Amino acid sequence: MKAIINGRLLLPNMEGDFRVMDEMAVLYDEHIERIIDMDEVEAEAGIDEVHDAHGLFVSPGFINVHVHGACGWDVMDETPEALPAISRFLARTGVASWLPTTMTASEGQVHDAFERVRSAMQNAPEGARVLGAHMEGPFISAAHRGAQAKEQIVRADYGWIASYEDVVRIVTLAPEELEGNYTFIDRCRAAGIIVSIGHSGADYGTALEVIERHGVTHITHIFNAMSGLHQRHPGVVGAALDTAANCELIADDVHVDPAAQRILYHAKEGRHIILVTDSMRAAGFGDGTSELGGQQVTVRGARAELVDGTLAGSVLAMNDAVRNFARNTRAPIERVVEMVTRTPAEELGIYEETGSLEEEKRADLTLFDEDLHIAATIVGGHLAYIAHPDALEGGWKK
């Protein structure tokens, strides 16, 4: 059994809300065994390794539910090397588990991607754990497609998913394209698949109907590629702000202005927000030319654009998203960390397994400093990333 001491633990209180607790230690193997007072560590039997966090924050492992790629790889790449490579990169950003996200493509290409995700789910994680797939398209609006391929957009068809109910965790769609027939949404919900509104021009009434009557609980990258908030036409954004739907947010300060981030935070009272990266293959590479769905992408700083200037995913890292949102909103770090741990875990139905530091939950841990630099990421009790071999006294080794 291992122990982390002298960390600032983000622990849930009786209501489940996180708070920062000092003078506590976490004991773990593959699962969290106990969380005890620091003065009890020396008397605890069975501890083989003690690691000193020297004041680092110790949080549940981050969860990223919207990732297309990173470090030169894409979820749609037809090679078994892609997902492990992305997983290793994500661990560097504090992510312990993630949803590979497919693009609008042919049925065969999407199914091939699902097969690779299924295989990754069954294998021991290399870096961050693969939880399943987020299917973003092709059931979207052509008018709000963003960087998605227009020629591959089709009407919602459950046949695309029927053989992959064990893989698909989220489906993004445009509800107005269903023309009032929400059987597809109902079948997804019956199978335990989260339905998300995204790449949609739905009016407020349509969005509200599927949220309140058909169990839609998720909004894909709020504010982006959807009908906006207007005083007479509240749109998808209005329905998102007016309900308990969980809103993804790309907090790179490019996709969404810091002021809009603050408005979201206050409108949702700090709840029902899930920070995501929506990162693409160019993430981690800096400025230059890359590719997304067969389209050329140019990266300058935090901005990734198609040739026509359309925003094309992001090059955001999850720890940067947490830092940006905390800075922009002045929200306490414990509340922002919930947006990448507790909130996505609860929606995915895995909060009994991960998403908080509690006994018997999986030992998915992220250690970071006050500037959100990741010192170490632990997945299922195993070290997935460490910034420096001597980052923690007692020294984990890769």
C-alpha positions in Angstrom: 0.0 0.0 0.0 1.2 3.5 -0.8 0.7 6.8 1.0 0.7 10.4 -0.1 1.4 12.8 2.7 1.6 16.6 3.0 -0.8 17.2 0.1 -3.8 19.5 0.0 -6.5 17.0 -0.6 -9.7 18.0 -2.4 -12.3 15.9 -0.4 -16.1 15.8 -0.6 -18.1 17.0 2.4 -21.3 15.5 3.6 -23.2 17.1 0.7 -20.6 15.9 -1.8 -19.1 19.4 -2.4 -15.3 19.5 -2.6 -13.2 21.4 0.0 -9.5 21.6 0.5 -8.3 19.6 3.5 -4.7 19.8 4.9 -3.0 17.5 7.3 -4.6 14.5 5.7 -3.0 11.5 3.9 -4.4 9.2 1.2 -3.6 5.5 1.3 -4.1 3.5 -1.8 -3.3 0.5 -4.0 -5.4 0.1 -7.1 -8.3 1.6 -5.1 -8.3 4.2 -2.3 -7.9 2.3 0.9 -8.3 5.0 3.5 -8.0 8.7 4.0 -6.5 9.4 7.4 -5.1 12.2 9.6 -1.4 12.8 9.0 -0.5 11.9 12.6 -1.9 8.4 12.0 0.4 7.5 9.1 3.4 6.2 11.2 1.1 3.8 13.1 -0.6 2.5 10.0 0.5 -1.1 9.1 1.0 -2.2 5.5 2.4 1.0 4.0 5.2 0.1 1.6 5.8 3.6 0.1 5.4 7.1 1.5 5.5 10.0 -0.9 5.7 13.6 0.2 3.6 16.0 -1.9 5.1 19.1 -0.3 1.9 21.1 -0.4 0.7 20.1 -3.9 -3.0 19.8 -4.4 -4.2 16.1 -4.6 -7.5 15.8 -6.5 -9.4 13.0 -8.2 -8.1 12.3 -11.6 -9.4 14.6 -14.3 -12.0 13.3 -16.7 -12.2 14.7 -20.3 -15.4 13.8 -22.2 -14.5 15.5 -25.5 -11.2 14.7 -27.2 -10.5 14.3 -30.9 -6.8 14.0 -30.7 -3.4 15.2 -29.5 0.3 14.9 -30.1 0.0 14.1 -33.8 -2.7 11.5 -33.4 -6.5 11.5 -34.1 -9.2 9.2 -32.8 -10.2 8.6 -36.4 -6.7 7.4 -37.4 -6.9 3.8 -38.6 -4.2 2.4 -36.4 -4.1 0.9 -33.0 -1.3 3.2 -32.0 -3.4 6.4 -31.9 -5.5 5.9 -28.7 -2.6 4.8 -26.5 -0.5 7.7 -27.7 -3.3 10.2 -27.0 -3.9 8.5 -23.6 -0.2 9.0 -22.6 -0.4 12.7 -23.7 -3.6 13.3 -21.7 -2.0 11.9 -18.5 0.5 14.7 -18.8 -2.4 17.2 -18.5 -3.8 15.6 -15.4 -6.4 13.5 -17.2 -7.0 10.0 -15.8 -9.9 9.0 -18.0 -11.4 10.2 -21.3 -13.9 9.7 -24.1 -12.3 9.4 -27.6 -14.6 11.6 -29.8 -15.4 10.7 -33.3 -15.9 13.1 -36.2 -18.7 13.3 -38.8 -17.6 10.6 -41.2 -18.9 7.5 -43.1 -20.7 4.8 -41.1 -17.8 2.4 -41.8 -15.2 4.9 -40.5 -17.2 5.6 -37.4 -17.7 1.9 -36.7 -14.0 1.2 -37.2 -13.2 4.0 -34.6 -15.7 2.4 -32.2 -13.9 -1.0 -32.6 -10.7 0.6 -31.6 -12.3 2.3 -28.6 -13.8 -1.0 -27.6 -10.4 -2.7 -27.7 -8.8 0.2 -25.7 -11.6 -0.1 -23.1 -10.7 -3.8 -22.6 -6.9 -3.3 -22.3 -4.9 -2.0 -19.4 -4.7 1.8 -19.7 -1.5 3.3 -21.2 -1.8 6.7 -19.6 -5.4 7.9 -19.2 -8.2 5.2 -19.2 -10.6 5.0 -22.1 -14.2 5.0 -20.8 -16.0 4.8 -24.1 -16.8 7.0 -27.1 -18.3 10.4 -27.6 -20.1 10.3 -31.0 -20.1 13.9 -32.3 -22.0 13.7 -35.5 -23.0 12.8 -38.1 -26.5 13.6 -36.8 -26.1 17.3 -36.8 -27.1 20.5 -38.6 -25.3 21.4 -41.8 -25.8 25.1 -41.0 -24.0 24.7 -37.6 -21.5 22.0 -38.6 -18.4 24.0 -37.6 -15.4 22.0 -38.8 -17.5 18.8 -39.4 -17.7 17.4 -43.0 -21.0 18.6 -44.6 -21.1 15.8 -47.1 -21.2 13.2 -44.4 -24.1 14.6 -42.3 -27.1 12.3 -42.2 -30.4 11.9 -40.3 -30.2 10.2 -36.9 -30.3 6.4 -37.3 -30.0 4.1 -34.3 -28.6 1.4 -36.5 -25.3 3.2 -36.3 -25.2 2.6 -32.6 -27.1 -0.6 -32.0 -24.0 -2.9 -32.0 -22.0 -0.4 -29.9 -24.2 0.3 -26.9 -21.3 -0.9 -24.7 -19.0 1.7 -26.3 -21.0 4.9 -27.0 -21.4 7.0 -23.9 -22.5 10.3 -25.5 -24.2 11.2 -28.8 -24.2 14.8 -30.0 -27.1 15.7 -32.3 -29.2 18.5 -33.6 -32.7 17.9 -32.2 -34.4 20.1 -34.8 -33.3 17.6 -37.5 -35.5 15.0 -35.9 -38.6 17.0 -36.9 -40.5 16.2 -33.7 -39.9 12.5 -33.7 -37.7 11.8 -30.7 -37.7 8.0 -30.9 -33.9 8.1 -31.5 -33.3 10.0 -28.3 -35.6 7.8 -26.3 -33.8 4.7 -27.5 -30.4 6.2 -26.6 -31.6 7.0 -23.1 -33.1 3.5 -22.7 -29.7 2.1 -23.5 -28.0 4.4 -21.0 -26.4 6.6 -23.6 -26.2 10.4 -22.9 -27.8 12.6 -25.6 -26.3 16.0 -26.1 -27.4 19.0 -28.1 -24.7 20.3 -30.3 -24.0 21.6 -33.8 -27.6 22.7 -33.7 -29.8 25.6 -34.7 -32.7 24.5 -32.5 -35.0 27.1 -31.1 -35.5 27.4 -27.4 -38.8 25.5 -27.4 -37.3 22.5 -29.2 -34.2 22.4 -27.0 -36.4 22.7 -23.8 -38.7 19.9 -24.9 -35.9 17.4 -25.4 -34.3 18.4 -22.2 -37.4 18.3 -20.0 -39.4 15.6 -21.7 -36.9 13.3 -23.3 -34.0 13.2 -20.8 -31.4 15.1 -22.8 -28.8 16.1 -20.1 -25.8 17.5 -22.0 -24.8 20.4 -24.2 -21.8 20.1 -26.5 -19.3 23.0 -26.3 -21.8 25.6 -25.1 -21.9 28.8 -27.2 -20.1 27.2 -30.1 -21.9 25.9 -33.2 -25.4 26.5 -31.9 -28.2 29.0 -31.9 -27.2 31.8 -29.5 -29.0 33.8 -26.8 -31.2 36.6 -28.2 -33.8 38.5 -26.2 -36.6 37.2 -28.4 -35.0 33.9 -29.5 -33.2 32.3 -26.6 -32.0 29.4 -28.7 -30.0 26.4 -27.4 -27.9 28.7 -25.2 -31.0 30.0 -23.5 -32.3 26.5 -22.8 -28.9 25.5 -21.5 -28.7 28.4 -19.1 -32.4 27.9 -18.1 -32.2 24.2 -17.1 -30.0 21.8 -15.3 -28.4 20.5 -18.5 -24.7 19.9 -18.1 -22.8 22.3 -20.3 -19.4 21.5 -21.9 -17.1 24.5 -22.0 -13.9 24.9 -24.0 -12.1 27.3 -21.7 -9.2 28.3 -24.0 -10.4 32.0 -24.1 -10.7 31.6 -27.9 -13.8 29.6 -28.3 -15.6 31.5 -25.4 -14.7 34.9 -24.2 -13.9 35.1 -20.4 -17.0 37.3 -19.9 -19.2 34.7 -21.4 -17.5 32.1 -19.1 -18.4 34.2 -16.1 -22.0 34.6 -17.3 -22.2 30.8 -17.6 -20.7 30.3 -14.2 -23.2 32.6 -12.5 -26.2 31.5 -14.6 -25.5 27.9 -13.6 -24.7 28.9 -10.0 -21.3 27.1 -10.4 -23.0 23.7 -11.2 -23.7 21.6 -14.3 -20.5 22.8 -16.1 -18.1 20.3 -17.6 -14.7 21.6 -18.8 -13.5 19.9 -22.0 -10.7 20.5 -24.4 -12.2 19.4 -27.8 -8.5 19.0 -28.6 -7.3 17.9 -32.0 -4.2 16.3 -33.4 -2.1 19.5 -33.2 -2.5 19.8 -29.4 0.9 19.8 -27.8 2.8 20.7 -31.0 2.7 24.6 -30.9 2.2 26.8 -34.0 2.1 25.3 -37.5 0.0 23.4 -40.0 -2.1 20.3 -39.0 -5.2 18.4 -40.1 -8.7 17.7 -38.8 -11.1 15.4 -40.7 -9.0 15.8 -43.9 -9.1 19.6 -43.7 -6.0 21.8 -43.3 -5.8 23.5 -40.0 -3.4 26.4 -39.0 -2.5 26.8 -35.4 -1.4 30.2 -34.0 -1.1 30.3 -30.3 -4.3 29.0 -28.7 -6.3 29.4 -32.0 -6.8 26.6 -34.6 -8.5 27.5 -37.8 -9.6 26.0 -41.1 -8.6 27.8 -44.3 -11.8 29.8 -44.2 -11.2 31.0 -40.7 -13.6 28.6 -39.0 -12.5 27.5 -35.5 -11.4 23.8 -35.7 -11.3 22.2 -32.3 -8.6 23.4 -30.0 -5.1 22.8 -28.8 -6.1 23.2 -25.2 -4.8 21.0 -22.4 -7.1 20.2 -19.5 -4.9 21.7 -16.8 -4.9 24.9 -18.8 -8.7 24.8 -19.0 -9.0 24.5 -15.2 -6.5 27.4 -14.7 -8.2 29.6 -17.3 -11.7 29.1 -15.9 -10.6 29.6 -12.3 -8.8 32.8 -13.3 -11.7 34.1 -15.4 -14.4 33.4 -12.9 -12.5 33.7 -9.6 -14.2 30.5 -8.6 -12.5 28.5 -5.9 -10.2 25.8 -7.1 -12.3 23.1 -5.4 -15.4 24.1 -7.3 -13.6 24.2 -10.7 -12.0 20.8 -10.1 -15.5 19.4 -9.6 -16.1 20.4 -13.3 -13.5 17.9 -14.5 -14.2 15.2 -11.9 -17.4 14.9 -10.0 -19.8 16.4 -12.5 -18.7 14.3 -15.5 -18.5 11.2 -13.4 -22.0 11.7 -12.0 -23.4 12.2 -15.5 -21.6 9.2 -16.9 -23.0 7.1 -14.0 -19.5 6.2 -12.7 -19.4 8.3 -9.6 -19.4 5.2 -7.4 -16.1 4.2 -9.2 -14.2 7.5 -9.6 -14.6 11.2 -9.6 -13.8 11.9 -5.9 -11.3 10.9 -3.3 -13.3 8.4 -1.2 -12.6 4.9 0.1 -13.0 2.0 -2.3 -13.1 4.3 -5.3 -10.5 3.7 -8.0 -7.2 5.4 -7.2 -7.3 7.9 -10.0 -5.4 10.9 -8.7 -4.0 14.2 -10.1 -1.3 16.2 -8.2 -0.8 19.8 -9.2 0.6 23.1 -7.9 -1.2 26.5 -7.5 -0.4 27.4 -11.1 -2.0 24.1 -12.3 1.2 22.6 -13.4 0.7 18.8 -13.3 3.2 17.1 -11.0 1.9 13.5 -11.3 -1.1 11.6 -12.6 -2.1 8.2 -11.1 -4.5 5.9 -12.9 -5.9 2.9 -11.0 -3.0 3.2 -8.5 -0.3 3.1 -11.1 1.8 6.1 -12.1 0.8 7.3 -15.5 2.8 10.5 -15.5 5.3 12.3 -13.4 6.8 15.7 -14.3 10.2 15.0 -12.7 11.6 11.8 -11.0 12.1 13.7 -7.8 8.8 15.7 -8.0 7.7 13.9 -4.8 10.0 12.8 -2.0 10.3 9.1 -2.1 10.5 9.3 -5.8 8.2 7.4 -8.1 9.9 6.1 -11.2 8.2 5.8 -14.6 
